[in-house]
């Protein structure tokens, strides 16, 4: 092999290595992903499942028990609220509006649960609400969107410390949606609970 071919091969190798390093530097650091024990993933998924039941008719309790005492909650365009008493009031009022009979169900699905370096987790789930508004009437999808949550492990188990609910609007809407958590991408650890509602 001539010296010209050797220089061309070395140049190509350097170029390929540089491209690979540049692409790797643009990706989140996979080593910063925090893996949770399997039991924690199961418990958090159970929390999401119980939430749906505890906001719907027929539950023996309300969903306020799932939050830490200092939790911050943002439900769509409503102002953020926090603290045990305010969260309890929100869910007690919700139970009164919904009633004790059937006719409405929430479905939480497509969970994403990512461990965070502080020992907590970021969670996200899609939500769909179905109602039958009149006897014999059709079951309708009345809203859908997603929850973005920050979760902490307490002496009582996993609890929600921050919750942001954002209803989907329509195709082409410019209303901003928070990113769901991405393993290894620390920028997605935030829930957006400090975001001001749209005016």
Backbone as CSV, one residue per row, in Angstrom:
resi,resn,N_x,N_y,N_z,CA_x,CA_y,CA_z,C_x,C_y,C_z
1,UNK,0.858,-1.177,0.000,0.000,0.000,0.000,0.894,1.227,0.000
2,UNK,0.643,2.160,-0.915,1.450,3.364,-1.007,1.170,4.317,0.147
3,UNK,2.107,5.304,0.310,1.952,6.256,1.421,0.702,7.107,1.243
4,UNK,0.313,7.374,0.008,-0.892,8.167,-0.232,-2.134,7.412,0.269
5,UNK,-2.189,6.108,0.001,-3.321,5.287,0.444,-3.360,5.201,1.958
6,UNK,-2.157,5.114,2.585,-2.095,5.046,4.053,-2.637,6.339,4.647
7,UNK,-2.236,7.489,4.082,-2.729,8.779,4.571,-4.253,8.899,4.395
8,UNK,-4.757,8.425,3.239,-6.202,8.476,3.000,-6.954,7.591,4.003
9,UNK,-6.430,6.391,4.253,-7.074,5.470,5.199,-7.047,6.054,6.616
10,UNK,-5.904,6.654,7.004,-5.788,7.253,8.343,-6.737,8.445,8.466
11,UNK,-6.832,9.244,7.402,-7.739,10.397,7.420,-9.193,9.962,7.547
12,UNK,-9.547,8.908,6.806,-10.919,8.394,6.880,-11.220,7.860,8.279
13,UNK,-10.243,7.163,8.874,-10.431,6.620,10.215,-10.614,7.741,11.248
14,UNK,-9.798,8.788,11.111,-9.915,9.938,12.024,-11.275,10.619,11.858
15,UNK,-11.716,10.779,10.612,-13.006,11.423,10.350,-14.149,10.601,10.941
16,UNK,-14.120,9.277,10.748,-15.170,8.417,11.287,-15.189,8.446,12.819
17,UNK,-13.996,8.421,13.422,-13.909,8.475,14.884,-14.460,9.796,15.405
18,UNK,-14.103,10.899,14.746,-14.600,12.215,15.150,-16.110,12.292,15.053
19,UNK,-16.675,11.739,13.964,-18.135,11.752,13.803,-18.808,10.938,14.906
20,UNK,-18.248,9.776,15.227,-18.837,8.926,16.272,-18.795,9.627,17.629
21,UNK,-17.661,10.287,17.927,-17.544,11.003,19.199,-18.517,12.177,19.267
22,UNK,-18.696,12.876,18.164,-19.621,14.013,18.132,-21.051,13.538,18.358
23,UNK,-21.428,12.435,17.717,-22.780,11.912,17.903,-22.989,11.435,19.336
24,UNK,-21.973,10.798,19.903,-22.089,10.305,21.284,-22.232,11.457,22.263
25,UNK,-21.539,12.584,21.992,-21.617,13.720,22.913,-22.984,14.405,22.858
26,UNK,-23.732,14.219,21.760,-25.052,14.815,21.646,-26.123,13.984,22.342
27,UNK,-25.844,12.697,22.588,-26.817,11.836,23.254,-26.705,11.991,24.754
28,UNK,-27.827,11.753,25.485,-27.747,11.762,26.936,-26.768,10.700,27.417
29,UNK,-26.134,10.957,28.536,-25.181,10.021,29.112,-25.939,8.847,29.709
30,UNK,-25.869,7.693,29.038,-26.611,6.525,29.502,-26.158,6.099,30.888
31,UNK,-24.908,6.414,31.253,-24.415,6.011,32.570,-25.076,6.816,33.685
32,UNK,-25.751,7.918,33.344,-26.423,8.706,34.368,-27.835,8.192,34.644
33,UNK,-28.247,7.156,33.936,-29.564,6.548,34.182,-29.516,5.780,35.499
34,UNK,-30.519,6.016,36.330,-30.590,5.355,37.637,-31.608,4.237,37.549
35,UNK,-31.150,3.018,37.730,-32.037,1.858,37.664,-32.658,1.616,39.036
36,UNK,-33.980,1.470,39.086,-34.674,1.166,40.331,-34.823,-0.347,40.488
37,UNK,-34.958,-0.826,41.723,-35.253,-2.250,41.911,-36.605,-2.596,41.281
38,UNK,-36.783,-3.823,40.803,-38.052,-4.208,40.151,-39.274,-3.932,41.017
39,UNK,-39.153,-4.135,42.342,-40.291,-3.916,43.234,-40.775,-2.460,43.192
40,UNK,-39.831,-1.518,43.005,-40.211,-0.107,42.955,-41.018,0.212,41.697
41,UNK,-40.601,-0.358,40.553,-41.371,-0.146,39.325,-42.793,-0.694,39.491
42,UNK,-42.904,-1.856,40.093,-44.225,-2.466,40.294,-45.072,-1.605,41.221
43,UNK,-44.474,-1.122,42.322,-45.232,-0.314,43.272,-45.709,0.995,42.648
44,UNK,-44.861,1.623,41.840,-45.252,2.883,41.191,-46.374,2.623,40.181
45,UNK,-46.283,1.526,39.429,-47.364,1.194,38.501,-48.672,0.935,39.258
46,UNK,-48.576,0.297,40.419,-49.761,0.077,41.247,-50.354,1.406,41.713
47,UNK,-49.481,2.357,42.036,-49.950,3.679,42.456,-50.767,4.325,41.340
48,UNK,-50.260,4.234,40.096,-51.006,4.777,38.955,-52.353,4.069,38.790
49,UNK,-52.366,2.752,38.966,-53.613,1.994,38.817,-54.608,2.367,39.911
50,UNK,-54.125,2.517,41.153,-55.018,2.864,42.253,-55.537,4.292,42.117
51,UNK,-54.730,5.173,41.538,-55.179,6.547,41.340,-56.450,6.573,40.497
52,UNK,-56.441,5.834,39.398,-57.632,5.807,38.530,-58.853,5.369,39.314
53,UNK,-58.695,4.353,40.128,-59.846,3.850,40.884,-60.290,4.811,41.975
54,UNK,-59.354,5.501,42.598,-59.700,6.365,43.724,-60.218,7.740,43.313
55,UNK,-60.223,8.042,42.015,-60.892,9.263,41.549,-62.223,8.941,40.873
56,UNK,-62.499,7.659,40.679,-63.716,7.254,39.984,-64.799,6.813,40.964
57,UNK,-66.049,6.732,40.489,-67.136,6.284,41.357,-66.884,4.877,41.909
58,UNK,-67.387,4.641,43.117,-67.296,3.315,43.716,-66.102,3.104,44.616
59,UNK,-65.215,4.100,44.749,-64.048,3.934,45.604,-64.403,4.208,47.060
60,UNK,-63.733,3.477,47.959,-63.956,3.672,49.395,-63.116,4.812,49.950
61,UNK,-62.246,5.388,49.140,-61.366,6.465,49.611,-61.123,7.436,48.466
62,UNK,-60.516,8.592,48.779,-60.126,9.518,47.713,-58.623,9.385,47.465
63,UNK,-58.151,10.021,46.421,-56.773,9.834,45.974,-55.751,10.682,46.725
64,UNK,-56.176,11.479,47.706,-55.233,12.384,48.374,-54.132,11.638,49.132
65,UNK,-54.380,10.385,49.525,-53.385,9.613,50.275,-52.131,9.330,49.449
66,UNK,-52.218,9.464,48.140,-51.099,9.130,47.258,-50.043,10.222,47.172
67,UNK,-50.293,11.371,47.820,-49.406,12.523,47.713,-48.651,12.752,49.022
68,UNK,-47.452,13.330,48.901,-46.731,13.741,50.104,-47.447,14.944,50.718
69,UNK,-47.161,15.207,51.975,-47.837,16.317,52.673,-47.515,17.673,52.049
70,UNK,-46.357,17.783,51.384,-45.956,19.060,50.778,-46.050,19.029,49.253
71,UNK,-46.820,18.093,48.717,-46.890,17.934,47.261,-47.430,19.181,46.584
72,UNK,-47.010,19.363,45.328,-47.497,20.450,44.466,-48.263,19.794,43.324
73,UNK,-49.477,20.295,43.058,-50.339,19.705,42.035,-50.798,20.795,41.074
74,UNK,-50.664,20.512,39.779,-51.163,21.415,38.731,-52.103,20.600,37.863
75,UNK,-53.380,20.933,37.907,-54.384,20.210,37.126,-54.867,21.085,35.980
76,UNK,-54.247,20.953,34.844,-54.636,21.712,33.663,-54.454,23.201,33.859
77,UNK,-55.487,23.967,33.575,-55.395,25.424,33.642,-55.699,25.982,35.029
78,UNK,-56.052,25.108,35.984,-56.288,25.585,37.346,-54.975,26.052,37.943
79,UNK,-55.012,27.017,38.872,-53.779,27.411,39.561,-53.204,26.231,40.347
80,UNK,-51.900,26.213,40.470,-51.242,25.157,41.245,-51.715,25.224,42.687
81,UNK,-51.822,24.074,43.330,-52.138,24.045,44.758,-51.217,23.041,45.428
82,UNK,-51.048,23.200,46.737,-50.122,22.328,47.445,-50.566,22.161,48.888
83,UNK,-49.950,21.221,49.557,-50.234,20.996,50.966,-51.346,19.987,51.173
84,UNK,-51.240,19.284,52.287,-52.152,18.184,52.586,-53.626,18.609,52.577
85,UNK,-53.960,19.735,53.216,-55.356,20.159,53.319,-55.938,20.515,51.956
86,UNK,-55.184,21.220,51.130,-55.676,21.616,49.810,-55.857,20.419,48.888
87,UNK,-54.930,19.472,48.974,-55.039,18.274,48.130,-56.236,17.438,48.568
88,UNK,-56.411,17.304,49.878,-57.560,16.558,50.399,-58.868,17.208,49.942
89,UNK,-58.950,18.536,50.008,-60.159,19.252,49.584,-60.431,19.037,48.096
90,UNK,-59.386,19.111,47.268,-59.562,18.925,45.826,-60.185,17.561,45.535
91,UNK,-59.647,16.514,46.152,-60.154,15.173,45.857,-61.499,14.891,46.529
92,UNK,-61.761,15.499,47.683,-63.079,15.367,48.304,-64.133,16.030,47.416
93,UNK,-63.829,17.220,46.889,-64.755,17.911,45.976,-64.967,17.103,44.697
94,UNK,-63.901,16.486,44.204,-64.002,15.666,42.997,-64.950,14.493,43.233
95,UNK,-64.844,13.861,44.394,-65.722,12.737,44.716,-67.187,13.177,44.750
96,UNK,-67.437,14.378,45.267,-68.813,14.888,45.302,-69.349,15.112,43.889
97,UNK,-68.497,15.660,43.004,-68.922,15.917,41.620,-69.187,14.624,40.861
98,UNK,-68.339,13.640,41.092,-68.421,12.386,40.355,-69.562,11.513,40.880
99,UNK,-69.800,11.543,42.183,-70.848,10.717,42.772,-70.362,9.315,43.062
100,UNK,-71.256,8.505,43.595,-70.860,7.155,43.999,-71.252,6.094,42.982
101,UNK,-72.025,6.462,41.983,-72.463,5.495,40.985,-71.520,5.492,39.787
102,UNK,-71.719,4.537,38.899,-70.859,4.411,37.728,-71.143,5.473,36.688
103,UNK,-70.575,5.282,35.537,-70.801,6.217,34.439,-69.544,6.923,33.977
104,UNK,-68.463,6.824,34.776,-67.209,7.459,34.380,-66.043,6.589,34.819
105,UNK,-65.055,6.440,33.957,-63.840,5.706,34.289,-62.635,6.421,33.675
106,UNK,-61.530,6.387,34.430,-60.242,6.885,33.937,-59.333,5.700,33.645
107,UNK,-58.532,5.821,32.612,-57.586,4.774,32.257,-56.189,5.383,32.162
108,UNK,-55.307,4.972,33.049,-53.903,5.381,32.999,-53.118,4.278,32.305
109,UNK,-52.328,4.653,31.295,-51.606,3.655,30.502,-50.239,4.183,30.086
110,UNK,-49.487,3.322,29.394,-48.202,3.698,28.769,-47.270,4.367,29.771
111,UNK,-47.031,3.695,30.888,-46.190,4.256,31.941,-44.743,4.387,31.500
112,UNK,-44.120,5.480,31.911,-42.668,5.643,31.815,-42.201,5.991,33.223
113,UNK,-41.292,5.196,33.767,-40.782,5.413,35.121,-39.270,5.408,35.053
114,UNK,-38.656,6.506,35.488,-37.206,6.666,35.394,-36.662,7.061,36.767
115,UNK,-35.688,6.316,37.266,-35.050,6.653,38.529,-34.257,7.946,38.419
116,UNK,-34.180,8.696,39.514,-33.420,9.946,39.547,-32.307,9.840,40.590
117,UNK,-31.239,10.620,40.431,-30.081,10.494,41.328,-30.390,10.765,42.794
118,UNK,-31.484,11.483,43.085,-31.821,11.790,44.480,-32.544,10.636,45.180
119,UNK,-32.670,9.496,44.515,-33.345,8.346,45.104,-34.824,8.290,44.781
120,UNK,-35.315,9.289,44.060,-36.715,9.321,43.671,-36.909,8.791,42.263
121,UNK,-37.982,9.215,41.649,-38.281,8.778,40.282,-39.108,9.836,39.581
122,UNK,-39.000,9.838,38.252,-39.889,10.630,37.407,-40.827,9.655,36.737
123,UNK,-42.110,9.944,36.797,-43.080,9.075,36.160,-43.947,9.852,35.191
124,UNK,-44.497,9.139,34.242,-45.402,9.749,33.278,-46.408,8.683,32.868
125,UNK,-47.644,9.106,32.663,-48.635,8.167,32.130,-49.648,8.923,31.290
126,UNK,-50.134,8.232,30.273,-51.242,8.760,29.491,-52.529,8.505,30.262
127,UNK,-53.506,9.396,30.083,-54.797,9.221,30.742,-55.917,9.479,29.749
128,UNK,-56.941,8.632,29.841,-58.132,8.814,29.016,-59.348,8.677,29.927
129,UNK,-60.305,9.580,29.764,-61.533,9.553,30.562,-62.700,9.189,29.643
130,UNK,-63.489,8.210,30.092,-64.661,7.772,29.322,-65.896,7.959,30.180
131,UNK,-66.950,8.556,29.603,-68.199,8.782,30.328,-69.387,8.275,29.510
132,UNK,-70.384,7.784,30.226,-71.689,7.540,29.635,-72.624,8.533,30.319
133,UNK,-73.026,9.576,29.620,-73.730,10.699,30.242,-75.217,10.441,30.480
134,UNK,-75.812,9.542,29.724,-77.238,9.255,29.889,-77.460,7.753,29.852
135,UNK,-78.537,7.305,30.485,-78.849,5.883,30.480,-79.056,5.395,29.047
136,UNK,-78.330,4.358,28.692,-78.428,3.813,27.339,-77.682,4.618,26.297
137,UNK,-77.077,5.742,26.708,-76.333,6.578,25.760,-74.974,5.961,25.428
138,UNK,-74.282,6.568,24.481,-72.975,6.022,24.089,-71.898,6.346,25.121
139,UNK,-70.924,5.468,25.219,-69.725,5.770,26.002,-68.857,6.691,25.152
140,UNK,-68.435,7.814,25.736,-67.677,8.819,24.984,-66.329,9.066,25.643
141,UNK,-65.314,9.284,24.818,-64.031,9.765,25.336,-64.199,11.260,25.546
142,UNK,-64.177,11.687,26.818,-64.454,13.091,27.117,-63.195,13.917,27.324
143,UNK,-62.097,13.295,27.642,-60.808,14.010,27.717,-59.683,12.997,27.685
144,UNK,-58.515,13.483,27.282,-57.316,12.639,27.318,-56.110,13.550,27.401
145,UNK,-55.035,13.036,27.922,-53.823,13.823,28.100,-52.796,13.007,28.838
146,UNK,-51.940,13.692,29.632,-50.927,12.934,30.356,-50.575,13.583,31.680
147,UNK,-50.132,12.726,32.586,-49.604,13.138,33.880,-48.085,13.111,33.806
148,UNK,-47.461,14.143,34.366,-46.009,14.153,34.571,-45.791,14.281,36.067
149,UNK,-45.081,13.327,36.649,-44.965,13.234,38.103,-43.523,13.135,38.582
150,UNK,-43.306,13.680,39.764,-42.074,13.430,40.519,-42.505,12.601,41.720
151,UNK,-41.842,11.472,41.922,-42.219,10.548,42.985,-41.082,10.382,43.977
152,UNK,-41.449,10.171,45.238,-40.458,9.940,46.284,-40.867,8.707,47.077
153,UNK,-39.866,8.020,47.613,-40.135,6.841,48.430,-40.165,7.267,49.883
154,UNK,-41.287,7.040,50.537,-41.465,7.429,51.931,-41.576,6.176,52.790
155,UNK,-41.727,6.375,54.091,-41.905,5.240,55.000,-43.185,4.481,54.676
156,UNK,-44.166,5.148,54.073,-45.432,4.508,53.701,-45.405,3.928,52.294
157,UNK,-44.310,4.121,51.570,-44.217,3.653,50.185,-44.047,4.830,49.234
158,UNK,-44.124,4.554,47.943,-43.952,5.600,46.936,-45.144,6.542,46.954
159,UNK,-44.834,7.845,46.867,-45.863,8.874,46.856,-45.520,9.924,45.801
160,UNK,-46.538,10.660,45.376,-46.370,11.721,44.372,-46.016,13.015,45.087
161,UNK,-44.896,13.609,44.693,-44.454,14.893,45.277,-44.840,16.067,44.381
162,UNK,-44.835,15.841,43.082,-45.279,16.857,42.116,-46.115,16.150,41.066
163,UNK,-47.223,16.742,40.694,-48.056,16.194,39.620,-48.503,17.321,38.712
164,UNK,-48.295,17.138,37.419,-48.780,18.081,36.412,-49.661,17.308,35.439
165,UNK,-50.925,17.696,35.377,-51.856,17.105,34.409,-52.044,18.091,33.272
166,UNK,-51.848,17.630,32.051,-52.078,18.462,30.875,-52.999,17.713,29.927
167,UNK,-54.160,18.285,29.667,-55.090,17.689,28.706,-54.604,17.999,27.300
168,UNK,-54.711,17.014,26.431,-54.415,17.276,25.029,-55.507,18.162,24.458
169,UNK,-55.138,19.000,23.517,-56.092,19.943,22.941,-56.520,19.485,21.542
170,UNK,-55.765,19.818,20.528,-56.124,19.450,19.167,-54.866,19.453,18.312
171,UNK,-54.935,18.793,17.191,-53.795,18.755,16.269,-53.463,20.171,15.822
172,UNK,-52.199,20.532,15.899,-51.774,21.859,15.489,-51.764,22.883,16.606
173,UNK,-52.226,22.501,17.812,-52.215,23.437,18.939,-50.777,23.771,19.307
174,UNK,-50.553,25.014,19.751,-49.199,25.401,20.161,-49.054,25.413,21.685
175,UNK,-50.040,24.827,22.403,-49.923,24.772,23.860,-48.766,23.846,24.213
176,UNK,-47.809,24.317,25.035,-46.610,23.506,25.292,-46.899,22.300,26.180
177,UNK,-46.299,21.182,25.841,-46.373,19.964,26.646,-44.993,19.670,27.219
178,UNK,-44.960,19.256,28.475,-43.687,18.864,29.081,-43.235,17.544,28.477
179,UNK,-41.923,17.388,28.364,-41.378,16.115,27.902,-41.552,15.066,28.984
180,UNK,-41.838,13.864,28.570,-41.846,12.750,29.504,-40.401,12.389,29.842
181,UNK,-40.177,11.681,30.967,-38.805,11.368,31.353,-38.121,10.441,30.353
182,UNK,-36.843,10.701,30.140,-36.021,9.886,29.245,-34.865,9.331,30.064
183,UNK,-34.664,8.013,30.074,-33.553,7.452,30.847,-32.222,8.093,30.480
184,UNK,-31.495,8.539,31.499,-30.179,9.127,31.286,-30.187,10.594,30.916
185,UNK,-31.351,11.184,30.664,-31.422,12.597,30.284,-31.933,13.393,31.486
186,UNK,-31.016,13.958,32.237,-31.367,14.650,33.482,-32.221,15.884,33.220
187,UNK,-32.197,16.431,32.015,-33.010,17.604,31.701,-34.497,17.280,31.758
188,UNK,-34.866,15.990,31.657,-36.279,15.622,31.692,-36.730,15.212,33.101
189,UNK,-35.895,15.471,34.119,-36.289,15.174,35.496,-37.354,16.139,36.011
190,UNK,-37.455,17.324,35.408,-38.429,18.333,35.852,-39.819,17.983,35.357
191,UNK,-40.829,18.265,36.166,-42.218,17.993,35.788,-42.899,19.200,35.157
192,UNK,-42.333,20.392,35.363,-42.978,21.608,34.885,-44.014,22.139,35.862
193,UNK,-43.942,21.712,37.138,-44.924,22.171,38.115,-44.787,23.664,38.403
194,UNK,-43.658,24.258,38.019,-43.476,25.690,38.225,-43.926,26.524,37.007
195,UNK,-44.445,25.843,35.989,-44.888,26.525,34.770,-46.181,27.279,35.036
196,UNK,-46.266,28.490,34.535,-47.499,29.276,34.685,-48.533,28.774,33.684
197,UNK,-49.803,28.638,34.111,-50.829,28.201,33.166,-50.990,29.185,32.019
198,UNK,-51.456,28.672,30.902,-51.708,29.540,29.747,-52.829,30.504,30.087
199,UNK,-52.725,31.742,29.606,-53.767,32.735,29.905,-54.876,32.654,28.886
